[in-house]
Amino acid sequence: MKSAEYESISSPKIEGIQTWHTFGLWVRAAVAGFGSLVIGIVLLQSHASSSAVAVAMVVGGASLALLACRRAAAALSRTNNGASAVVSSRSAAQESALALR
């Protein structure tokens, strides 16, 4: 028999929140990767620093951005209905607001 604590930890609501949290963290990592990529390209264009540093920033930023985008998409697909869950919750909230009028 499962304990009540175990059931509350593994509830679908908490798993959904954790999935959205994971998605958000990967999106932030992707933004950081894209930022590093852009800064590296600017450094290559301006010749302000050594080429090795600029190339490392471009390669590292592109790698991080690509990895993070893939992981964010995988986290989003783990939700029950993907992005449609957000749309359906909005429409349900709108329907309940209309019912109150």
CYANA upper distance limits for C-alpha pairs under 8 A (distance plus 0.5 A):
  2 LYS  CA      6 TYR  CA      7.02
  2 LYS  CA      7 GLU  CA      7.44
  3 SER  CA      7 GLU  CA      7.01
  4 ALA  CA      8 SER  CA      6.68
  5 GLU  CA      9 ILE  CA      6.75
  6 TYR  CA     10 SER  CA      6.74
  7 GLU  CA     11 SER  CA      6.51
  9 ILE  CA     14 ILE  CA      7.42
 10 SER  CA     14 ILE  CA      7.26
 10 SER  CA     15 GLU  CA      7.14
 11 SER  CA     15 GLU  CA      6.89
 12 PRO  CA     16 GLY  CA      6.53
 13 LYS  CA     17 ILE  CA      6.86
 14 ILE  CA     18 GLN  CA      6.68
 15 GLU  CA     19 THR  CA      6.62
 16 GLY  CA     20 TRP  CA      6.79
 16 GLY  CA     79 THR  CA      6.86
 16 GLY  CA     80 ASN  CA      8.42
 17 ILE  CA     21 HIS  CA      6.62
 18 GLN  CA     22 THR  CA      6.58
 19 THR  CA     23 PHE  CA      6.64
 19 THR  CA     75 ALA  CA      6.62
 19 THR  CA     76 LEU  CA      7.72
 19 THR  CA     78 ARG  CA      7.64
 19 THR  CA     79 THR  CA      7.14
 20 TRP  CA     24 GLY  CA      6.65
 20 TRP  CA     75 ALA  CA      8.02
 20 TRP  CA     76 LEU  CA      7.73
 20 TRP  CA     79 THR  CA      8.41
 21 HIS  CA     25 LEU  CA      6.81
 22 THR  CA     26 TRP  CA      6.84
 22 THR  CA     72 ALA  CA      8.06
 22 THR  CA     75 ALA  CA      7.13
 23 PHE  CA     27 VAL  CA      6.72
 23 PHE  CA     71 ARG  CA      8.28
 23 PHE  CA     72 ALA  CA      5.41
 23 PHE  CA     73 ALA  CA      8.12
 23 PHE  CA     75 ALA  CA      5.86
 23 PHE  CA     76 LEU  CA      6.66
 24 GLY  CA     28 ARG  CA      6.76
 24 GLY  CA     72 ALA  CA      8.03
 25 LEU  CA     29 ALA  CA      6.81
 26 TRP  CA     30 ALA  CA      6.67
 26 TRP  CA     68 ALA  CA      5.68
 26 TRP  CA     69 CYS  CA      7.44
 26 TRP  CA     71 ARG  CA      6.98
 26 TRP  CA     72 ALA  CA      5.61
 27 VAL  CA     31 VAL  CA      6.79
 27 VAL  CA     68 ALA  CA      7.09
 27 VAL  CA     69 CYS  CA      7.19
 27 VAL  CA     72 ALA  CA      6.54
 28 ARG  CA     32 ALA  CA      6.80
 29 ALA  CA     33 GLY  CA      6.68
 29 ALA  CA     64 LEU  CA      7.67
 29 ALA  CA     65 ALA  CA      7.48
 29 ALA  CA     68 ALA  CA      6.42
 30 ALA  CA     34 PHE  CA      6.65
 30 ALA  CA     64 LEU  CA      6.93
 30 ALA  CA     65 ALA  CA      4.76
 30 ALA  CA     66 LEU  CA      7.72
 30 ALA  CA     67 LEU  CA      8.22
 30 ALA  CA     68 ALA  CA      5.41
 30 ALA  CA     69 CYS  CA      6.35
 31 VAL  CA     35 GLY  CA      6.59
 31 VAL  CA     65 ALA  CA      7.43
 32 ALA  CA     36 SER  CA      6.71
 32 ALA  CA     61 GLY  CA      8.02
 32 ALA  CA     64 LEU  CA      8.48
 32 ALA  CA     65 ALA  CA      7.88
 33 GLY  CA     37 LEU  CA      6.66
 33 GLY  CA     60 GLY  CA      7.93
 33 GLY  CA     61 GLY  CA      4.64
 33 GLY  CA     62 ALA  CA      6.66
 33 GLY  CA     63 SER  CA      7.91
 33 GLY  CA     64 LEU  CA      5.48
 33 GLY  CA     65 ALA  CA      4.90
 34 PHE  CA     38 VAL  CA      6.72
 34 PHE  CA     61 GLY  CA      6.37
 34 PHE  CA     62 ALA  CA      7.11
 34 PHE  CA     64 LEU  CA      8.44
 34 PHE  CA     65 ALA  CA      6.15
 35 GLY  CA     39 ILE  CA      6.68
 35 GLY  CA     61 GLY  CA      7.66
 36 SER  CA     40 GLY  CA      6.54
 36 SER  CA     57 MET  CA      6.38
 36 SER  CA     58 VAL  CA      7.15
 36 SER  CA     60 GLY  CA      8.07
 36 SER  CA     61 GLY  CA      5.25
 36 SER  CA     62 ALA  CA      8.36
 37 LEU  CA     41 ILE  CA      6.77
 37 LEU  CA     57 MET  CA      6.60
 37 LEU  CA     58 VAL  CA      4.98
 37 LEU  CA     59 VAL  CA      7.77
 37 LEU  CA     60 GLY  CA      7.92
 37 LEU  CA     61 GLY  CA      4.95
 37 LEU  CA     62 ALA  CA      6.22
 38 VAL  CA     42 VAL  CA      6.71
 38 VAL  CA     58 VAL  CA      7.84
 39 ILE  CA     43 LEU  CA      6.63
 39 ILE  CA     54 ALA  CA      8.47
 39 ILE  CA     57 MET  CA      7.91
 39 ILE  CA     58 VAL  CA      8.22
 40 GLY  CA     44 LEU  CA      6.68
 40 GLY  CA     53 VAL  CA      8.34
 40 GLY  CA     54 ALA  CA      5.13
 40 GLY  CA     55 VAL  CA      7.03
 40 GLY  CA     56 ALA  CA      8.16
 40 GLY  CA     57 MET  CA      5.40
 40 GLY  CA     58 VAL  CA      5.32
 41 ILE  CA     45 GLN  CA      6.73
 41 ILE  CA     54 ALA  CA      7.44
 41 ILE  CA     58 VAL  CA      6.88
 42 VAL  CA     46 SER  CA      6.62
 43 LEU  CA     47 HIS  CA      6.33
 43 LEU  CA     48 ALA  CA      6.37
 43 LEU  CA     49 SER  CA      7.00
 43 LEU  CA     54 ALA  CA      6.13
 44 LEU  CA     48 ALA  CA      8.12
 44 LEU  CA     49 SER  CA      8.40
 44 LEU  CA     51 SER  CA      7.00
 44 LEU  CA     54 ALA  CA      6.16
 44 LEU  CA     55 VAL  CA      7.89
 47 HIS  CA     51 SER  CA      7.87
 49 SER  CA     53 VAL  CA      7.53
 49 SER  CA     54 ALA  CA      7.63
 50 SER  CA     54 ALA  CA      7.16
 51 SER  CA     55 VAL  CA      6.49
 52 ALA  CA     56 ALA  CA      6.51
 53 VAL  CA     57 MET  CA      6.70
 54 ALA  CA     58 VAL  CA      6.76
 55 VAL  CA     59 VAL  CA      6.60
 56 ALA  CA     60 GLY  CA      6.28
 57 MET  CA     61 GLY  CA      6.18
 58 VAL  CA     62 ALA  CA      6.48
 59 VAL  CA     63 SER  CA      6.56
 60 GLY  CA     64 LEU  CA      6.58
 61 GLY  CA     65 ALA  CA      6.49
 62 ALA  CA     66 LEU  CA      6.55
 63 SER  CA     67 LEU  CA      6.59
 64 LEU  CA     68 ALA  CA      6.38
 65 ALA  CA     69 CYS  CA      6.50
 66 LEU  CA     70 ARG  CA      6.80
 67 LEU  CA     71 ARG  CA      6.72
 68 ALA  CA     72 ALA  CA      6.44
 69 CYS  CA     73 ALA  CA      6.66
 70 ARG  CA     74 ALA  CA      6.75
 71 ARG  CA     75 ALA  CA      6.62
 72 ALA  CA     76 LEU  CA      6.63
 73 ALA  CA     77 SER  CA      6.69
 74 ALA  CA     78 ARG  CA      6.95
 75 ALA  CA     79 THR  CA      7.66
 76 LEU  CA     82 GLY  CA      6.10
 76 LEU  CA     83 ALA  CA      7.55
 77 SER  CA     81 ASN  CA      8.08
 77 SER  CA     82 GLY  CA      5.61
 78 ARG  CA     82 GLY  CA      7.38
 79 THR  CA     83 ALA  CA      8.42
 79 THR  CA     85 ALA  CA      8.41
 80 ASN  CA     85 ALA  CA      7.68
 81 ASN  CA     85 ALA  CA      5.78
 83 ALA  CA     87 VAL  CA      7.52
 84 SER  CA     88 SER  CA      6.53
 85 ALA  CA     89 SER  CA      6.67
 86 VAL  CA     90 ARG  CA      6.80
 87 VAL  CA     91 SER  CA      6.77
 88 SER  CA     92 ALA  CA      6.57
 89 SER  CA     93 ALA  CA      6.67
 90 ARG  CA     94 GLN  CA      6.69
 91 SER  CA     95 GLU  CA      6.56
 92 ALA  CA     96 SER  CA      6.70
 93 ALA  CA     97 ALA  CA      6.71
 94 GLN  CA     98 LEU  CA      6.71
 95 GLU  CA     99 ALA  CA      6.66
 96 SER  CA    100 LEU  CA      6.92
 97 ALA  CA    101 ARG  CA      7.35
